[in-house]
């Protein structure tokens, strides 16, 4: 009986570890509007970027997921594992979003 209980527990733990939680949000990037969204709003929604260029006029984020299951921001300090896209944001005068591109990295 004890062996059966251990086997059942091991099976549950194996399935739990193998099942990946859906961390995606299909609306994650919808808040951005060219000519309206500010750098501050982006930082509040997405957190610290993976990189910034030209005195923070260009921000990049590592993005995982997809349009079906939803997107999620990857940790900038972590590996590129599960990173499917690089989100490139260009801000114009006053820190207002001028251009955005979701570039596939695989």
Backbone as CSV, one residue per row, in Angstrom:
resi,resn,N_x,N_y,N_z,CA_x,CA_y,CA_z,C_x,C_y,C_z
1,UNK,0.825,-1.187,0.000,0.000,0.000,0.000,0.874,1.257,0.000
2,UNK,1.955,1.201,0.813,2.854,2.351,0.897,3.524,2.605,-0.444
3,UNK,3.912,1.540,-1.144,4.557,1.685,-2.452,3.611,2.301,-3.479
4,UNK,2.333,1.948,-3.428,1.345,2.512,-4.353,1.198,4.006,-4.104
5,UNK,1.143,4.394,-2.833,1.010,5.811,-2.493,2.222,6.608,-2.981
6,UNK,3.395,6.033,-2.836,4.609,6.709,-3.306,4.591,6.829,-4.827
7,UNK,4.169,5.785,-5.523,4.094,5.827,-6.984,3.095,6.881,-7.464
8,UNK,1.947,6.959,-6.808,0.943,7.957,-7.174,1.485,9.360,-6.936
9,UNK,2.140,9.567,-5.807,2.725,10.874,-5.504,3.789,11.244,-6.531
10,UNK,4.635,10.311,-6.895,5.671,10.570,-7.889,5.056,10.912,-9.250
11,UNK,3.980,10.217,-9.617,3.310,10.490,-10.889,2.717,11.893,-10.897
12,UNK,2.101,12.283,-9.800,1.526,13.634,-9.695,2.615,14.691,-9.791
13,UNK,3.718,14.491,-9.094,4.812,15.453,-9.137,5.431,15.544,-10.529
14,UNK,5.543,14.430,-11.206,6.108,14.421,-12.552,5.214,15.197,-13.516
15,UNK,3.918,14.962,-13.445,2.982,15.679,-14.310,2.991,17.166,-13.980
16,UNK,3.024,17.519,-12.716,3.037,18.928,-12.309,4.287,19.633,-12.813
17,UNK,5.416,18.970,-12.768,6.660,19.577,-13.243,6.698,19.665,-14.760
18,UNK,6.073,18.721,-15.446,6.103,18.704,-16.901,5.099,19.667,-17.512
19,UNK,4.053,20.021,-16.770,3.036,20.923,-17.279,3.509,22.352,-17.113
20,UNK,3.571,23.061,-18.238,4.013,24.447,-18.186,2.811,25.345,-17.996
21,UNK,2.913,26.218,-17.045,1.862,27.169,-16.755,1.784,28.188,-17.897
22,UNK,0.574,28.509,-18.333,0.400,29.529,-19.355,0.553,30.890,-18.697
23,UNK,1.679,31.532,-18.962,1.966,32.823,-18.356,1.602,33.966,-19.280
24,UNK,1.080,33.652,-20.443,0.842,34.667,-21.457,-0.384,35.520,-21.198
25,UNK,-0.331,36.711,-21.772,-1.431,37.666,-21.705,-1.631,38.203,-23.122
26,UNK,-2.756,37.864,-23.741,-2.986,38.295,-25.119,-3.145,39.806,-25.230
27,UNK,-3.396,40.485,-24.131,-3.572,41.943,-24.152,-2.329,42.702,-23.696
28,UNK,-1.224,42.006,-23.452,-0.028,42.627,-22.874,0.448,43.857,-23.644
29,UNK,0.432,43.809,-24.952,0.995,44.886,-25.763,-0.055,45.849,-26.307
30,UNK,-1.317,45.613,-25.993,-2.403,46.421,-26.544,-2.474,47.841,-25.997
31,UNK,-1.837,48.123,-24.890,-1.913,49.455,-24.289,-1.131,50.497,-25.088
32,UNK,-0.237,50.045,-25.968,0.631,50.978,-26.684,-0.058,51.547,-27.926
33,UNK,0.000,52.859,-28.052,-0.549,53.566,-29.201,0.496,54.553,-29.697
34,UNK,0.850,54.435,-30.978,1.820,55.345,-31.583,1.310,56.783,-31.433
35,UNK,2.198,57.672,-31.000,1.850,59.086,-30.856,1.165,59.434,-29.553
36,UNK,0.880,58.429,-28.700,0.184,58.699,-27.437,0.881,58.113,-26.214
37,UNK,1.305,56.873,-26.314,1.895,56.176,-25.165,3.264,56.771,-24.834
38,UNK,3.504,56.978,-23.545,4.785,57.549,-23.116,5.740,56.462,-22.638
39,UNK,7.008,56.822,-22.577,8.036,55.914,-22.067,7.682,55.487,-20.642
40,UNK,7.202,56.417,-19.837,6.829,56.110,-18.451,5.731,55.054,-18.403
41,UNK,4.726,55.160,-19.269,3.651,54.164,-19.307,4.194,52.787,-19.676
42,UNK,5.115,52.759,-20.634,5.721,51.490,-21.040,6.478,50.872,-19.869
43,UNK,7.271,51.672,-19.179,8.033,51.163,-18.035,7.106,50.652,-16.932
44,UNK,5.993,51.318,-16.707,5.038,50.871,-15.690,4.370,49.557,-16.088
45,UNK,4.066,49.378,-17.372,3.399,48.160,-17.840,4.347,46.979,-18.023
46,UNK,5.532,47.239,-18.575,6.425,46.145,-18.957,7.646,45.990,-18.050
47,UNK,7.913,46.974,-17.192,9.084,46.896,-16.318,10.331,47.389,-17.025
48,UNK,11.475,47.054,-16.456,12.752,47.492,-17.013,13.033,46.768,-18.326
49,UNK,13.510,47.492,-19.316,13.804,46.859,-20.606,15.054,45.992,-20.533
50,UNK,15.208,45.120,-21.518,16.423,44.301,-21.581,17.604,45.141,-22.030
51,UNK,17.326,46.210,-22.789,18.389,47.125,-23.224,17.771,48.470,-23.579
52,UNK,18.604,49.503,-23.520,18.178,50.830,-23.969,19.325,51.470,-24.733
53,UNK,18.971,52.300,-25.703,19.952,52.935,-26.576,19.594,54.400,-26.774
54,UNK,20.595,55.182,-27.196,20.399,56.581,-27.539,19.673,57.347,-26.423
55,UNK,20.260,57.282,-25.211,19.688,57.977,-24.045,18.235,57.602,-23.789
56,UNK,17.930,56.316,-23.885,16.609,55.742,-23.644,15.563,56.174,-24.665
57,UNK,15.986,56.625,-25.831,15.035,56.892,-26.912,14.613,55.590,-27.588
58,UNK,15.434,54.543,-27.408,15.108,53.219,-27.931,15.175,52.228,-26.771
59,UNK,14.079,51.498,-26.560,14.026,50.448,-25.535,13.745,49.123,-26.222
60,UNK,14.351,48.059,-25.719,14.046,46.720,-26.228,13.651,45.812,-25.068
61,UNK,12.740,44.905,-25.360,12.269,43.923,-24.385,12.333,42.541,-25.004
62,UNK,12.678,41.550,-24.206,12.611,40.150,-24.630,11.195,39.675,-24.332
63,UNK,10.523,39.185,-25.360,9.129,38.780,-25.230,8.996,37.294,-25.553
64,UNK,8.292,36.588,-24.697,7.985,35.182,-24.927,6.520,35.031,-25.277
65,UNK,6.133,33.837,-25.667,4.745,33.561,-25.992,4.427,33.862,-27.442
66,UNK,3.128,33.992,-27.712,2.673,34.274,-29.069,1.301,34.931,-29.023
67,UNK,0.764,35.264,-30.193,-0.516,35.977,-30.249,-1.702,35.104,-29.844
68,UNK,-1.550,33.796,-29.886,-2.634,32.889,-29.515,-2.683,32.659,-28.007
69,UNK,-1.558,32.265,-27.414,-1.498,31.958,-25.983,-1.159,33.172,-25.142
70,UNK,-0.781,34.255,-25.764,-0.444,35.480,-25.049,1.051,35.673,-24.927
71,UNK,1.423,36.912,-24.680,2.828,37.291,-24.555,3.200,37.465,-23.087
72,UNK,4.495,37.364,-22.809,5.014,37.678,-21.483,6.413,38.240,-21.637
73,UNK,6.798,39.101,-20.701,8.116,39.721,-20.731,9.107,38.783,-20.068
74,UNK,10.200,38.506,-20.763,11.270,37.669,-20.226,12.190,38.523,-19.376
75,UNK,12.773,37.919,-18.377,13.734,38.598,-17.508,14.936,39.035,-18.329
76,UNK,15.254,40.312,-18.265,16.355,40.862,-19.061,17.699,40.239,-18.705
77,UNK,17.868,39.841,-17.464,19.149,39.285,-17.020,19.254,37.783,-17.285
78,UNK,18.137,37.150,-17.613,18.130,35.714,-17.819,18.581,35.318,-19.205
79,UNK,18.428,34.049,-19.498,18.820,33.537,-20.807,17.759,33.907,-21.847
80,UNK,18.036,33.565,-23.074,17.088,33.814,-24.155,16.095,32.658,-24.292
81,UNK,16.134,31.673,-23.382,15.205,30.549,-23.408,13.773,31.089,-23.344
82,UNK,12.894,30.570,-24.167,11.497,30.974,-24.278,11.319,32.399,-24.795
83,UNK,12.368,32.996,-25.326,12.238,34.317,-25.920,11.958,34.132,-27.407
84,UNK,10.801,34.583,-27.841,10.408,34.435,-29.235,10.548,35.724,-30.023
85,UNK,10.524,36.851,-29.317,10.524,38.144,-29.990,11.410,39.140,-29.249
86,UNK,11.833,40.141,-29.998,12.444,41.321,-29.409,11.495,42.469,-29.728
87,UNK,10.972,43.099,-28.694,10.096,44.251,-28.867,10.978,45.491,-28.893
88,UNK,10.950,46.221,-29.997,11.772,47.414,-30.165,10.846,48.621,-30.179
89,UNK,11.081,49.541,-29.243,10.251,50.737,-29.104,11.111,51.973,-29.294
90,UNK,10.679,52.872,-30.149,11.405,54.113,-30.409,10.535,55.274,-29.946
91,UNK,11.118,56.130,-29.110,10.395,57.271,-28.555,10.912,58.566,-29.160
92,UNK,9.999,59.449,-29.485,10.347,60.739,-30.045,10.434,61.801,-28.965
93,UNK,10.311,63.056,-29.380,10.376,64.177,-28.431,9.320,64.033,-27.330
94,UNK,9.705,64.362,-26.132,8.795,64.258,-25.000,8.572,62.844,-24.518
95,UNK,9.332,61.886,-25.048,9.202,60.503,-24.595,7.938,59.816,-25.063
96,UNK,7.385,60.241,-26.197,6.165,59.647,-26.736,6.537,58.594,-27.775
97,UNK,5.834,57.464,-27.729,6.106,56.347,-28.628,5.935,56.768,-30.084
98,UNK,6.990,56.528,-30.850,7.010,56.920,-32.254,6.884,55.707,-33.179
99,UNK,7.565,54.602,-32.808,7.571,53.383,-33.609,7.666,52.173,-32.687
100,UNK,7.016,51.083,-33.077,7.155,49.820,-32.341,7.249,48.684,-33.338
101,UNK,8.095,47.710,-33.003,8.258,46.530,-33.860,8.435,45.309,-32.964
102,UNK,7.701,44.255,-33.292,7.846,42.971,-32.608,8.592,42.066,-33.576
103,UNK,9.882,41.881,-33.340,10.761,41.174,-34.268,10.977,39.742,-33.801
104,UNK,10.674,38.781,-34.663,10.860,37.356,-34.347,12.363,37.063,-34.231
105,UNK,12.768,36.358,-33.180,14.187,36.059,-32.978,14.539,34.597,-33.238
106,UNK,13.597,33.756,-33.530,13.887,32.339,-33.830,13.800,32.118,-35.295
